[in-house]
């Protein structure tokens, strides 16, 4: 059984959510900050998520 990448785990987590807004803090247990950043960027480029703004 292959391990899922950080991006795949994040995409799966987002798909399971009932809400529509996710924060970086929601994924901090899935990898390092740089891994999370790369995965978010990849999900945005793939059109799976949309960045609404910067910061809170």
mmCIF file of the N, C-alpha and C atoms, coordinates in Angstrom:
data_MODEL
# 
_entry.id   MODEL 
# 
loop_
_atom_site.group_PDB 
_atom_site.id 
_atom_site.type_symbol 
_atom_site.label_atom_id 
_atom_site.label_alt_id 
_atom_site.label_comp_id 
_atom_site.label_asym_id 
_atom_site.label_entity_id 
_atom_site.label_seq_id 
_atom_site.pdbx_PDB_ins_code 
_atom_site.Cartn_x 
_atom_site.Cartn_y 
_atom_site.Cartn_z 
_atom_site.occupancy 
_atom_site.B_iso_or_equiv 
_atom_site.pdbx_formal_charge 
_atom_site.auth_seq_id 
_atom_site.auth_comp_id 
_atom_site.auth_asym_id 
_atom_site.auth_atom_id 
_atom_site.pdbx_PDB_model_num 
ATOM 1   N N  . UNK A 1 1  ? 0.848   -1.180 0.000   1.00 0.00 ? 1  UNK A N  1 
ATOM 2   C CA . UNK A 1 1  ? 0.000   0.000  0.000   1.00 0.00 ? 1  UNK A CA 1 
ATOM 3   C C  . UNK A 1 1  ? 0.891   1.239  0.000   1.00 0.00 ? 1  UNK A C  1 
ATOM 4   N N  . UNK A 1 2  ? 0.693   2.129  -0.945  1.00 0.00 ? 2  UNK A N  1 
ATOM 5   C CA . UNK A 1 2  ? 1.509   3.327  -1.022  1.00 0.00 ? 2  UNK A CA 1 
ATOM 6   C C  . UNK A 1 2  ? 0.969   4.408  -0.090  1.00 0.00 ? 2  UNK A C  1 
ATOM 7   N N  . UNK A 1 3  ? 1.889   5.215  0.397   1.00 0.00 ? 3  UNK A N  1 
ATOM 8   C CA . UNK A 1 3  ? 1.499   6.325  1.264   1.00 0.00 ? 3  UNK A CA 1 
ATOM 9   C C  . UNK A 1 3  ? 1.038   7.491  0.401   1.00 0.00 ? 3  UNK A C  1 
ATOM 10  N N  . UNK A 1 4  ? 0.048   8.187  0.870   1.00 0.00 ? 4  UNK A N  1 
ATOM 11  C CA . UNK A 1 4  ? -0.454  9.354  0.152   1.00 0.00 ? 4  UNK A CA 1 
ATOM 12  C C  . UNK A 1 4  ? 0.474   10.543 0.380   1.00 0.00 ? 4  UNK A C  1 
ATOM 13  N N  . UNK A 1 5  ? 0.622   11.364 -0.635  1.00 0.00 ? 5  UNK A N  1 
ATOM 14  C CA . UNK A 1 5  ? 1.427   12.576 -0.494  1.00 0.00 ? 5  UNK A CA 1 
ATOM 15  C C  . UNK A 1 5  ? 0.661   13.582 0.367   1.00 0.00 ? 5  UNK A C  1 
ATOM 16  N N  . UNK A 1 6  ? 1.372   14.605 0.796   1.00 0.00 ? 6  UNK A N  1 
ATOM 17  C CA . UNK A 1 6  ? 0.743   15.656 1.600   1.00 0.00 ? 6  UNK A CA 1 
ATOM 18  C C  . UNK A 1 6  ? -0.397  16.274 0.794   1.00 0.00 ? 6  UNK A C  1 
ATOM 19  N N  . UNK A 1 7  ? -0.145  16.535 -0.488  1.00 0.00 ? 7  UNK A N  1 
ATOM 20  C CA . UNK A 1 7  ? -1.175  17.131 -1.349  1.00 0.00 ? 7  UNK A CA 1 
ATOM 21  C C  . UNK A 1 7  ? -2.408  16.233 -1.426  1.00 0.00 ? 7  UNK A C  1 
ATOM 22  N N  . UNK A 1 8  ? -2.204  14.938 -1.582  1.00 0.00 ? 8  UNK A N  1 
ATOM 23  C CA . UNK A 1 8  ? -3.331  14.010 -1.669  1.00 0.00 ? 8  UNK A CA 1 
ATOM 24  C C  . UNK A 1 8  ? -4.101  13.932 -0.353  1.00 0.00 ? 8  UNK A C  1 
ATOM 25  N N  . UNK A 1 9  ? -3.372  13.938 0.767   1.00 0.00 ? 9  UNK A N  1 
ATOM 26  C CA . UNK A 1 9  ? -4.046  13.922 2.072   1.00 0.00 ? 9  UNK A CA 1 
ATOM 27  C C  . UNK A 1 9  ? -4.846  15.196 2.294   1.00 0.00 ? 9  UNK A C  1 
ATOM 28  N N  . UNK A 1 10 ? -4.284  16.335 1.868   1.00 0.00 ? 10 UNK A N  1 
ATOM 29  C CA . UNK A 1 10 ? -4.996  17.605 2.009   1.00 0.00 ? 10 UNK A CA 1 
ATOM 30  C C  . UNK A 1 10 ? -6.240  17.624 1.134   1.00 0.00 ? 10 UNK A C  1 
ATOM 31  N N  . UNK A 1 11 ? -6.123  17.157 -0.103  1.00 0.00 ? 11 UNK A N  1 
ATOM 32  C CA . UNK A 1 11 ? -7.273  17.132 -1.011  1.00 0.00 ? 11 UNK A CA 1 
ATOM 33  C C  . UNK A 1 11 ? -8.371  16.237 -0.447  1.00 0.00 ? 11 UNK A C  1 
ATOM 34  N N  . UNK A 1 12 ? -7.989  15.113 0.106   1.00 0.00 ? 12 UNK A N  1 
ATOM 35  C CA . UNK A 1 12 ? -8.974  14.204 0.699   1.00 0.00 ? 12 UNK A CA 1 
ATOM 36  C C  . UNK A 1 12 ? -9.646  14.849 1.908   1.00 0.00 ? 12 UNK A C  1 
ATOM 37  N N  . UNK A 1 13 ? -8.874  15.527 2.742   1.00 0.00 ? 13 UNK A N  1 
ATOM 38  C CA . UNK A 1 13 ? -9.412  16.203 3.915   1.00 0.00 ? 13 UNK A CA 1 
ATOM 39  C C  . UNK A 1 13 ? -10.390 17.301 3.509   1.00 0.00 ? 13 UNK A C  1 
ATOM 40  N N  . UNK A 1 14 ? -10.037 18.077 2.493   1.00 0.00 ? 14 UNK A N  1 
ATOM 41  C CA . UNK A 1 14 ? -10.907 19.158 2.016   1.00 0.00 ? 14 UNK A CA 1 
ATOM 42  C C  . UNK A 1 14 ? -12.210 18.587 1.469   1.00 0.00 ? 14 UNK A C  1 
ATOM 43  N N  . UNK A 1 15 ? -12.127 17.494 0.725   1.00 0.00 ? 15 UNK A N  1 
ATOM 44  C CA . UNK A 1 15 ? -13.323 16.882 0.134   1.00 0.00 ? 15 UNK A CA 1 
ATOM 45  C C  . UNK A 1 15 ? -14.289 16.376 1.200   1.00 0.00 ? 15 UNK A C  1 
ATOM 46  N N  . UNK A 1 16 ? -13.769 15.965 2.335   1.00 0.00 ? 16 UNK A N  1 
ATOM 47  C CA . UNK A 1 16 ? -14.613 15.410 3.403   1.00 0.00 ? 16 UNK A CA 1 
ATOM 48  C C  . UNK A 1 16 ? -15.280 16.485 4.256   1.00 0.00 ? 16 UNK A C  1 
ATOM 49  N N  . UNK A 1 17 ? -14.830 17.701 4.158   1.00 0.00 ? 17 UNK A N  1 
ATOM 50  C CA . UNK A 1 17 ? -15.352 18.778 5.011   1.00 0.00 ? 17 UNK A CA 1 
ATOM 51  C C  . UNK A 1 17 ? -16.726 19.242 4.549   1.00 0.00 ? 17 UNK A C  1 
ATOM 52  N N  . UNK A 1 18 ? -17.509 19.681 5.513   1.00 0.00 ? 18 UNK A N  1 
ATOM 53  C CA . UNK A 1 18 ? -18.821 20.241 5.198   1.00 0.00 ? 18 UNK A CA 1 
ATOM 54  C C  . UNK A 1 18 ? -18.702 21.734 4.925   1.00 0.00 ? 18 UNK A C  1 
ATOM 55  N N  . UNK A 1 19 ? -17.754 22.387 5.580   1.00 0.00 ? 19 UNK A N  1 
ATOM 56  C CA . UNK A 1 19 ? -17.558 23.811 5.383   1.00 0.00 ? 19 UNK A CA 1 
ATOM 57  C C  . UNK A 1 19 ? -16.822 24.096 4.090   1.00 0.00 ? 19 UNK A C  1 
ATOM 58  N N  . UNK A 1 20 ? -16.763 25.358 3.749   1.00 0.00 ? 20 UNK A N  1 
ATOM 59  C CA . UNK A 1 20 ? -16.126 25.727 2.494   1.00 0.00 ? 20 UNK A CA 1 
ATOM 60  C C  . UNK A 1 20 ? -14.793 26.437 2.686   1.00 0.00 ? 20 UNK A C  1 
ATOM 61  N N  . UNK A 1 21 ? -14.477 26.868 3.890   1.00 0.00 ? 21 UNK A N  1 
ATOM 62  C CA . UNK A 1 21 ? -13.246 27.605 4.139   1.00 0.00 ? 21 UNK A CA 1 
ATOM 63  C C  . UNK A 1 21 ? -12.285 26.732 4.921   1.00 0.00 ? 21 UNK A C  1 
ATOM 64  N N  . UNK A 1 22 ? -11.037 26.695 4.474   1.00 0.00 ? 22 UNK A N  1 
ATOM 65  C CA . UNK A 1 22 ? -9.992  25.959 5.196   1.00 0.00 ? 22 UNK A CA 1 
ATOM 66  C C  . UNK A 1 22 ? -8.838  26.911 5.461   1.00 0.00 ? 22 UNK A C  1 
ATOM 67  N N  . UNK A 1 23 ? -8.142  26.670 6.532   1.00 0.00 ? 23 UNK A N  1 
ATOM 68  C CA . UNK A 1 23 ? -6.994  27.486 6.924   1.00 0.00 ? 23 UNK A CA 1 
ATOM 69  C C  . UNK A 1 23 ? -5.743  26.615 6.932   1.00 0.00 ? 23 UNK A C  1 
ATOM 70  N N  . UNK A 1 24 ? -4.592  27.240 6.806   1.00 0.00 ? 24 UNK A N  1 
ATOM 71  C CA . UNK A 1 24 ? -3.321  26.502 6.866   1.00 0.00 ? 24 UNK A CA 1 
ATOM 72  C C  . UNK A 1 24 ? -3.220  25.696 8.158   1.00 0.00 ? 24 UNK A C  1 
ATOM 73  N N  . UNK A 1 25 ? -3.721  26.268 9.243   1.00 0.00 ? 25 UNK A N  1 
ATOM 74  C CA . UNK A 1 25 ? -3.650  25.605 10.545  1.00 0.00 ? 25 UNK A CA 1 
ATOM 75  C C  . UNK A 1 25 ? -4.380  24.261 10.540  1.00 0.00 ? 25 UNK A C  1 
ATOM 76  N N  . UNK A 1 26 ? -5.348  24.097 9.653   1.00 0.00 ? 26 UNK A N  1 
ATOM 77  C CA . UNK A 1 26 ? -6.090  22.842 9.556   1.00 0.00 ? 26 UNK A CA 1 
ATOM 78  C C  . UNK A 1 26 ? -5.196  21.688 9.099   1.00 0.00 ? 26 UNK A C  1 
ATOM 79  N N  . UNK A 1 27 ? -4.060  22.013 8.491   1.00 0.00 ? 27 UNK A N  1 
ATOM 80  C CA . UNK A 1 27 ? -3.206  20.986 7.902   1.00 0.00 ? 27 UNK A CA 1 
ATOM 81  C C  . UNK A 1 27 ? -1.841  20.865 8.562   1.00 0.00 ? 27 UNK A C  1 
ATOM 82  N N  . UNK A 1 28 ? -1.614  21.578 9.666   1.00 0.00 ? 28 UNK A N  1 
ATOM 83  C CA . UNK A 1 28 ? -0.277  21.609 10.250  1.00 0.00 ? 28 UNK A CA 1 
ATOM 84  C C  . UNK A 1 28 ? 0.232   20.239 10.697  1.00 0.00 ? 28 UNK A C  1 
ATOM 85  N N  . UNK A 1 29 ? -0.640  19.305 10.982  1.00 0.00 ? 29 UNK A N  1 
ATOM 86  C CA . UNK A 1 29 ? -0.212  17.973 11.400  1.00 0.00 ? 29 UNK A CA 1 
ATOM 87  C C  . UNK A 1 29 ? 0.151   17.080 10.205  1.00 0.00 ? 29 UNK A C  1 
ATOM 88  N N  . UNK A 1 30 ? -0.094  17.540 8.998   1.00 0.00 ? 30 UNK A N  1 
ATOM 89  C CA . UNK A 1 30 ? 0.139   16.712 7.808   1.00 0.00 ? 30 UNK A CA 1 
ATOM 90  C C  . UNK A 1 30 ? 1.551   16.841 7.244   1.00 0.00 ? 30 UNK A C  1 
ATOM 91  N N  . UNK A 1 31 ? 2.287   17.851 7.661   1.00 0.00 ? 31 UNK A N  1 
ATOM 92  C CA . UNK A 1 31 ? 3.635   18.014 7.135   1.00 0.00 ? 31 UNK A CA 1 
ATOM 93  C C  . UNK A 1 31 ? 4.261   19.302 7.602   1.00 0.00 ? 31 UNK A C  1 
ATOM 94  N N  . UNK A 1 32 ? 5.441   19.549 7.082   1.00 0.00 ? 32 UNK A N  1 
ATOM 95  C CA . UNK A 1 32 ? 6.157   20.772 7.447   1.00 0.00 ? 32 UNK A CA 1 
ATOM 96  C C  . UNK A 1 32 ? 5.498   21.978 6.783   1.00 0.00 ? 32 UNK A C  1 
ATOM 97  N N  . UNK A 1 33 ? 5.779   23.171 7.272   1.00 0.00 ? 33 UNK A N  1 
ATOM 98  C CA . UNK A 1 33 ? 5.202   24.368 6.645   1.00 0.00 ? 33 UNK A CA 1 
ATOM 99  C C  . UNK A 1 33 ? 5.512   24.479 5.155   1.00 0.00 ? 33 UNK A C  1 
ATOM 100 N N  . UNK A 1 34 ? 6.719   24.101 4.745   1.00 0.00 ? 34 UNK A N  1 
ATOM 101 C CA . UNK A 1 34 ? 7.057   24.187 3.324   1.00 0.00 ? 34 UNK A CA 1 
ATOM 102 C C  . UNK A 1 34 ? 6.283   23.156 2.501   1.00 0.00 ? 34 UNK A C  1 
ATOM 103 N N  . UNK A 1 35 ? 6.071   21.962 3.050   1.00 0.00 ? 35 UNK A N  1 
ATOM 104 C CA . UNK A 1 35 ? 5.271   20.950 2.353   1.00 0.00 ? 35 UNK A CA 1 
ATOM 105 C C  . UNK A 1 35 ? 3.831   21.420 2.193   1.00 0.00 ? 35 UNK A C  1 
ATOM 106 N N  . UNK A 1 36 ? 3.293   22.025 3.238   1.00 0.00 ? 36 UNK A N  1 
ATOM 107 C CA . UNK A 1 36 ? 1.924   22.539 3.203   1.00 0.00 ? 36 UNK A CA 1 
ATOM 108 C C  . UNK A 1 36 ? 1.812   23.635 2.138   1.00 0.00 ? 36 UNK A C  1 
ATOM 109 N N  . UNK A 1 37 ? 2.795   24.534 2.105   1.00 0.00 ? 37 UNK A N  1 
ATOM 110 C CA . UNK A 1 37 ? 2.783   25.614 1.113   1.00 0.00 ? 37 UNK A CA 1 
ATOM 111 C C  . UNK A 1 37 ? 2.810   25.068 -0.305  1.00 0.00 ? 37 UNK A C  1 
ATOM 112 N N  . UNK A 1 38 ? 3.683   24.102 -0.564  1.00 0.00 ? 38 UNK A N  1 
ATOM 113 C CA . UNK A 1 38 ? 3.767   23.514 -1.906  1.00 0.00 ? 38 UNK A CA 1 
ATOM 114 C C  . UNK A 1 38 ? 2.470   22.807 -2.279  1.00 0.00 ? 38 UNK A C  1 
ATOM 115 N N  . UNK A 1 39 ? 1.870   22.110 -1.327  1.00 0.00 ? 39 UNK A N  1 
ATOM 116 C CA . UNK A 1 39 ? 0.621   21.395 -1.599  1.00 0.00 ? 39 UNK A CA 1 
ATOM 117 C C  . UNK A 1 39 ? -0.521  22.371 -1.874  1.00 0.00 ? 39 UNK A C  1 
ATOM 118 N N  . UNK A 1 40 ? -0.584  23.451 -1.106  1.00 0.00 ? 40 UNK A N  1 
ATOM 119 C CA . UNK A 1 40 ? -1.621  24.464 -1.335  1.00 0.00 ? 40 UNK A CA 1 
ATOM 120 C C  . UNK A 1 40 ? -1.457  25.071 -2.725  1.00 0.00 ? 40 UNK A C  1 
ATOM 121 N N  . UNK A 1 41 ? -0.218  25.409 -3.075  1.00 0.00 ? 41 UNK A N  1 
ATOM 122 C CA . UNK A 1 41 ? 0.048   25.982 -4.396  1.00 0.00 ? 41 UNK A CA 1 
ATOM 123 C C  . UNK A 1 41 ? -0.378  25.019 -5.503  1.00 0.00 ? 41 UNK A C  1 
ATOM 124 N N  . UNK A 1 42 ? -0.062  23.739 -5.340  1.00 0.00 ? 42 UNK A N  1 
ATOM 125 C CA . UNK A 1 42 ? -0.431  22.737 -6.346  1.00 0.00 ? 42 UNK A CA 1 
ATOM 126 C C  . UNK A 1 42 ? -1.945  22.590 -6.455  1.00 0.00 ? 42 UNK A C  1 
ATOM 127 N N  . UNK A 1 43 ? -2.647  22.617 -5.329  1.00 0.00 ? 43 UNK A N  1 
ATOM 128 C CA . UNK A 1 43 ? -4.110  22.493 -5.344  1.00 0.00 ? 43 UNK A CA 1 
ATOM 129 C C  . UNK A 1 43 ? -4.754  23.723 -5.995  1.00 0.00 ? 43 UNK A C  1 
ATOM 130 N N  . UNK A 1 44 ? -4.174  24.895 -5.781  1.00 0.00 ? 44 UNK A N  1 
ATOM 131 C CA . UNK A 1 44 ? -4.678  26.114 -6.427  1.00 0.00 ? 44 UNK A CA 1 
ATOM 132 C C  . UNK A 1 44 ? -4.470  26.020 -7.932  1.00 0.00 ? 44 UNK A C  1 
ATOM 133 N N  . UNK A 1 45 ? -3.268  25.622 -8.348  1.00 0.00 ? 45 UNK A N  1 
ATOM 134 C CA . UNK A 1 45 ? -2.953  25.513 -9.777  1.00 0.00 ? 45 UNK A CA 1 
ATOM 135 C C  . UNK A 1 45 ? -3.823  24.466 -10.471 1.00 0.00 ? 45 UNK A C  1 
ATOM 136 N N  . UNK A 1 46 ? -4.197  23.412 -9.735  1.00 0.00 ? 46 UNK A N  1 
ATOM 137 C CA . UNK A 1 46 ? -5.041  22.360 -10.299 1.00 0.00 ? 46 UNK A CA 1 
ATOM 138 C C  . UNK A 1 46 ? -6.518  22.760 -10.323 1.00 0.00 ? 46 UNK A C  1 
ATOM 139 N N  . UNK A 1 47 ? -6.844  23.890 -9.706  1.00 0.00 ? 47 UNK A N  1 
ATOM 140 C CA . UNK A 1 47 ? -8.230  24.348 -9.681  1.00 0.00 ? 47 UNK A CA 1 
ATOM 141 C C  . UNK A 1 47 ? -9.094  23.654 -8.639  1.00 0.00 ? 47 UNK A C  1 
ATOM 142 N N  . UNK A 1 48 ? -8.464  22.956 -7.705  1.00 0.00 ? 48 UNK A N  1 
ATOM 143 C CA . UNK A 1 48 ? -9.222  22.250 -6.673  1.00 0.00 ? 48 UNK A CA 1 
ATOM 144 C C  . UNK A 1 48 ? -9.651  23.175 -5.545  1.00 0.00 ? 48 UNK A C  1 
ATOM 145 N N  . UNK A 1 49 ? -8.852  24.230 -5.312  1.00 0.00 ? 49 UNK A N  1 
ATOM 146 C CA . UNK A 1 49 ? -9.203  25.228 -4.303  1.00 0.00 ? 49 UNK A CA 1 
ATOM 147 C C  . UNK A 1 49 ? -8.930  26.616 -4.883  1.00 0.00 ? 49 UNK A C  1 
ATOM 148 N N  . UNK A 1 50 ? -9.526  27.619 -4.250  1.00 0.00 ? 50 UNK A N  1 
ATOM 149 C CA . UNK A 1 50 ? -9.354  29.003 -4.683  1.00 0.00 ? 50 UNK A CA 1 
ATOM 150 C C  . UNK A 1 50 ? -8.892  29.812 -3.488  1.00 0.00 ? 50 UNK A C  1 
ATOM 151 N N  . UNK A 1 51 ? -7.856  30.599 -3.695  1.00 0.00 ? 51 UNK A N  1 
ATOM 152 C CA . UNK A 1 51 ? -7.374  31.467 -2.620  1.00 0.00 ? 51 UNK A CA 1 
ATOM 153 C C  . UNK A 1 51 ? -8.285  32.683 -2.551  1.00 0.00 ? 51 UNK A C  1 
ATOM 154 N N  . UNK A 1 52 ? -8.857  32.923 -1.379  1.00 0.00 ? 52 UNK A N  1 
ATOM 155 C CA . UNK A 1 52 ? -9.770  34.059 -1.190  1.00 0.00 ? 52 UNK A CA 1 
ATOM 156 C C  . UNK A 1 52 ? -9.035  35.298 -0.715  1.00 0.00 ? 52 UNK A C  1 
ATOM 157 N N  . UNK A 1 53 ? -7.906  35.111 -0.056  1.00 0.00 ? 53 UNK A N  1 
ATOM 158 C CA . UNK A 1 53 ? -7.180  36.250 0.458   1.00 0.00 ? 53 UNK A CA 1 
ATOM 159 C C  . UNK A 1 53 ? -5.906  35.800 1.121   1.00 0.00 ? 53 UNK A C  1 
ATOM 160 N N  . UNK A 1 54 ? -5.196  36.750 1.674   1.00 0.00 ? 54 UNK A N  1 
ATOM 161 C CA . UNK A 1 54 ? -3.943  36.467 2.366   1.00 0.00 ? 54 UNK A CA 1 
ATOM 162 C C  . UNK A 1 54 ? -4.080  36.880 3.809   1.00 0.00 ? 54 UNK A C  1 
ATOM 163 N N  . UNK A 1 55 ? -3.665  36.002 4.713   1.00 0.00 ? 55 UNK A N  1 
ATOM 164 C CA . UNK A 1 55 ? -3.746  36.306 6.132   1.00 0.00 ? 55 UNK A CA 1 
ATOM 165 C C  . UNK A 1 55 ? -5.168  36.213 6.669   1.00 0.00 ? 55 UNK A C  1 
ATOM 166 N N  . UNK A 1 56 ? -5.276  36.416 7.940   1.00 0.00 ? 56 UNK A N  1 
ATOM 167 C CA . UNK A 1 56 ? -6.600  36.359 8.563   1.00 0.00 ? 56 UNK A CA 1 
ATOM 168 C C  . UNK A 1 56 ? -6.896  37.709 9.177   1.00 0.00 ? 56 UNK A C  1 
# 
